[in-house]
């Protein structure tokens, strides 16, 4: 669809930020002071690719609000010009997208890299601490979060600021502690050839865990959604309660492994759409115990704080920082 070209002086005042997930995408403009405007959320199932999504968002804006720069957080590994999303069949060329949108600069990062960039800006009202520990000053921070997938990233202090280390830590092999967890992982490994952390610690993984525990108990289950599992757990349904308990215990195990791997003495932050809705349960769960239970390194782990991010749009805050609005 043809669009009017904005006057260059006005267009230079706007930037675009977008958190492109596997299920939903959230987009906003930033004015010349870095203030977010025109926040919109879209369901990705309504689009065939990122180009159409961005076109629709920008068509809702005034011609004078066309952005000069953009920063995108994408649920995908970022390497080279072509970006292929992991849990949705979207792909795009970074160079072609910048040209299509008429941008002078396009920044594309992994979605959890964007969350990591936001960590220094989170205040007391943006995250809830789970368990003990005190953050070491100017120390590495780490984040992970179950959503449609399992994102992982860390933020490392450097001489003049911070550097993000992005990766695909959600696809590490799922660690298990109990015999029941081992039985779940074995069944999933037999089915898929490999049982990653994301296979269980995600929205679809929550359903997989519920169904696998039902199979192990010889119990048939009807088709169910992640919200059904959490809803049943709130009602005290035994299988759902066990599922949520195991989910949070395994998440604590993975979070502890991440903290040890990157030396996250500044703290580990849990993001994503699932855990913030389970805050009361997290405090009562084995999450923190599993986080700390690293044998000879328990004392080391006890000092590291863990948080659940309650800020609704941490990735957009990270993208704002990437565009220079600290």
C-alpha positions in Angstrom: 0.0 0.0 0.0 1.4 3.4 -0.9 2.1 5.9 1.9 2.9 9.6 2.0 6.5 10.5 2.7 7.0 12.5 5.8 9.0 15.8 5.9 12.6 14.7 6.8 12.8 17.0 9.8 9.7 15.5 11.4 10.5 11.9 10.6 13.9 12.3 12.3 12.2 12.8 15.7 10.7 9.3 15.9 12.1 5.8 16.6 10.3 2.5 16.4 10.7 -0.3 19.1 9.1 -3.7 18.8 9.2 -6.9 20.8 8.4 -9.6 18.3 7.5 -12.8 20.2 6.3 -16.1 18.9 2.7 -15.5 20.0 2.3 -11.7 20.4 4.2 -8.6 19.3 4.3 -5.3 21.1 5.2 -2.1 19.2 5.7 1.5 20.2 7.2 4.8 18.9 9.7 6.8 20.9 9.6 10.6 20.6 12.8 12.8 20.6 13.1 12.4 24.4 12.7 8.7 24.3 9.1 8.7 25.7 7.0 5.7 24.4 3.9 6.5 22.4 1.3 4.6 20.5 1.8 1.2 22.2 0.0 -1.6 20.4 -0.1 -5.4 20.9 -0.8 -7.7 18.0 -1.5 -11.5 17.7 1.1 -12.9 15.3 -1.4 -15.5 14.0 -3.1 -12.7 12.1 0.1 -12.1 10.0 2.3 -14.1 7.7 5.5 -12.3 8.5 7.1 -9.4 10.3 6.8 -7.1 7.2 3.0 -7.2 7.2 2.9 -6.7 11.0 5.1 -3.6 10.8 3.2 -2.3 7.8 -0.1 -2.5 9.7 1.3 -0.8 12.8 2.9 2.1 10.8 -0.3 2.5 8.7 -2.1 3.3 12.0 0.3 6.2 12.5 0.5 9.7 11.0 2.7 10.2 8.0 4.8 12.6 10.0 5.5 9.9 12.6 7.4 7.6 10.3 10.5 6.4 12.2 14.1 7.1 11.2 15.5 4.3 13.4 14.2 1.0 14.7 15.2 -1.5 17.3 13.6 -5.0 17.2 13.7 -7.7 19.8 13.0 -11.0 18.1 12.5 -14.5 19.5 15.3 -16.0 17.4 19.1 -16.4 17.3 20.6 -13.4 15.6 23.5 -14.2 13.3 24.0 -12.7 9.9 21.5 -10.8 7.7 18.7 -13.4 7.6 16.7 -13.9 10.8 14.7 -17.1 11.2 12.3 -17.2 14.2 12.3 -20.4 16.3 8.7 -21.0 17.3 6.9 -19.3 14.4 7.6 -19.7 10.6 8.7 -16.1 10.1 12.0 -15.1 8.5 13.3 -11.8 7.1 16.4 -10.0 5.8 17.6 -7.3 8.1 19.0 -5.2 5.2 15.8 -5.6 3.1 13.6 -4.7 6.1 15.6 -1.5 6.8 15.2 -0.5 3.2 11.5 -1.3 3.1 10.9 0.9 6.1 13.3 3.7 5.0 15.4 3.5 8.1 18.8 5.1 8.7 19.5 2.4 11.4 18.0 -0.9 12.2 19.1 -2.8 15.4 17.9 -6.4 15.7 18.6 -8.4 18.9 17.4 -11.6 20.5 14.3 -10.9 22.6 16.1 -11.9 25.9 19.1 -9.8 25.0 16.6 -6.9 25.1 15.3 -8.0 28.5 18.9 -8.2 29.7 19.5 -4.6 28.5 16.6 -3.5 30.7 17.9 -5.1 33.9 20.0 -2.1 35.2 16.9 0.1 34.9 14.5 -2.1 36.9 13.5 -0.5 40.2 11.8 -2.0 43.3 8.4 -1.8 41.7 9.5 -3.7 38.6 10.6 -7.0 40.2 9.9 -9.2 43.3 12.7 -11.0 45.1 12.3 -14.7 45.8 14.4 -16.0 48.7 17.5 -14.4 50.1 20.7 -13.0 48.7 22.1 -9.6 48.1 23.3 -8.3 44.7 27.1 -7.7 44.4 27.8 -4.2 43.0 28.7 -4.0 39.3 28.4 -7.8 38.9 27.0 -9.9 36.1 23.2 -10.2 35.9 21.3 -13.0 34.2 17.8 -13.5 32.9 15.7 -16.4 31.8 12.0 -16.8 31.2 9.4 -19.3 30.1 6.9 -18.0 27.5 6.2 -19.6 24.1 9.9 -20.7 24.4 12.6 -20.4 27.1 14.8 -17.3 26.7 18.2 -16.8 28.3 20.7 -13.9 28.3 23.2 -12.3 30.6 24.5 -8.7 31.1 28.2 -8.3 31.9 29.8 -5.2 33.3 32.6 -3.7 31.1 34.8 -0.6 31.6 32.4 1.9 30.2 29.0 0.3 30.7 27.5 -3.1 30.0 27.7 -5.8 27.4 25.0 -8.4 26.7 25.8 -12.0 26.1 22.9 -13.6 24.2 22.6 -17.3 23.5 20.2 -20.2 23.1 20.3 -21.5 26.7 16.7 -22.6 26.5 17.9 -25.5 24.4 20.4 -27.0 26.9 19.5 -30.5 28.1 16.9 -30.4 30.9 18.5 -31.2 34.3 16.6 -33.5 36.6 16.9 -34.1 40.4 14.2 -36.6 41.4 13.2 -40.0 40.0 9.9 -38.6 38.8 11.7 -35.8 36.9 14.0 -38.3 35.4 11.1 -40.4 34.2 9.5 -37.4 32.6 12.7 -36.5 30.8 13.3 -40.1 29.7 9.8 -40.3 28.2 10.3 -37.0 26.3 13.8 -38.0 25.2 12.4 -41.3 23.8 9.8 -39.3 21.9 11.9 -36.4 20.6 15.5 -37.7 20.7 16.5 -34.8 23.1 14.8 -33.3 26.0 15.7 -29.6 26.2 14.9 -27.3 29.1 12.4 -25.5 26.8 10.6 -28.7 26.1 9.2 -28.5 29.7 9.9 -24.9 30.8 7.6 -22.9 28.5 3.9 -22.5 27.9 3.7 -25.5 25.6 6.1 -27.3 28.0 3.7 -26.8 30.9 1.1 -28.7 28.9 3.7 -31.3 27.9 4.6 -31.8 31.6 1.0 -32.1 32.7 0.3 -34.7 29.9 3.5 -36.6 30.6 2.8 -36.9 34.3 -0.7 -38.1 33.4 0.7 -40.7 31.1 3.1 -41.9 33.8 0.1 -42.2 36.2 -1.9 -44.1 33.5 -4.4 -41.4 33.4 -6.0 -40.1 30.2 -6.3 -36.3 29.8 -8.4 -34.1 27.5 -6.9 -31.4 25.3 -5.6 -28.7 27.7 -3.9 -25.3 27.5 -1.3 -23.7 29.8 -4.0 -21.4 31.3 -6.1 -24.6 32.0 -3.1 -26.1 33.9 -2.6 -23.0 36.1 -6.3 -22.6 36.6 -6.7 -26.2 37.7 -3.8 -25.8 40.1 -5.4 -22.8 41.7 -8.5 -25.0 42.2 -6.3 -27.6 43.9 -6.5 -30.3 41.2 -3.8 -32.7 42.3 -2.2 -33.4 38.9 -2.1 -29.7 38.0 -0.7 -28.9 41.4 2.1 -31.5 40.9 2.8 -30.1 37.4 3.2 -26.5 38.6 5.4 -27.7 41.5 7.7 -29.7 39.2 7.8 -26.8 36.7 9.0 -24.3 39.3 11.4 -26.7 40.8 13.0 -27.5 37.4 13.1 -23.8 36.6 15.0 -23.2 39.9 17.5 -25.9 38.8 18.0 -24.3 35.4 18.3 -20.8 36.9 20.9 -22.0 39.3 22.9 -23.6 36.5 22.7 -20.3 34.6 24.0 -18.4 37.7 26.9 -20.7 38.1 27.8 -20.7 34.4 27.9 -16.9 34.0 28.8 -16.0 37.6 25.6 -13.9 38.0 26.5 -12.4 41.4 24.3 -9.4 40.6 21.2 -11.6 40.5 19.1 -13.8 38.3 15.8 -12.4 36.9 12.9 -14.5 35.8 10.9 -12.9 33.0 8.3 -14.2 30.5 4.5 -14.5 30.7 4.0 -17.5 33.0 5.9 -17.0 36.2 4.7 -13.5 37.1 1.2 -14.9 37.3 2.3 -17.6 39.8 4.1 -15.3 42.3 2.3 -16.6 45.4 3.1 -20.2 44.3 6.8 -19.4 43.5 7.4 -18.3 47.1 6.1 -21.6 48.4 7.7 -23.8 45.8 11.0 -25.5 45.6 12.3 -22.8 43.1 14.7 -21.2 45.5 15.8 -24.4 47.2 16.7 -25.9 43.8 18.5 -22.7 42.8 20.7 -23.0 45.9 21.2 -26.8 46.0 24.5 -26.9 44.2 26.5 -29.1 46.6 29.7 -27.5 47.7 28.6 -24.2 46.1 25.5 -23.8 48.2 27.1 -20.9 50.2 28.0 -19.2 46.9 24.4 -19.6 45.6 22.8 -18.4 48.8 24.4 -15.0 48.2 22.9 -14.6 44.7 19.4 -13.0 44.7 16.6 -14.2 42.4 13.8 -12.0 41.2 10.6 -12.3 39.2 10.2 -9.4 36.8 6.7 -7.9 37.1 7.4 -5.0 34.7 5.0 -5.7 31.8 7.3 -4.8 28.9 10.9 -5.2 29.9 12.1 -5.9 26.3 10.8 -2.5 25.2 12.7 -0.8 28.0 15.9 -2.6 26.9 15.3 -1.5 23.3 14.9 2.1 24.4 18.4 1.8 26.1 19.9 0.4 22.9 18.7 3.4 21.0 20.6 5.6 23.4 17.8 6.6 25.9 19.5 5.6 29.1 
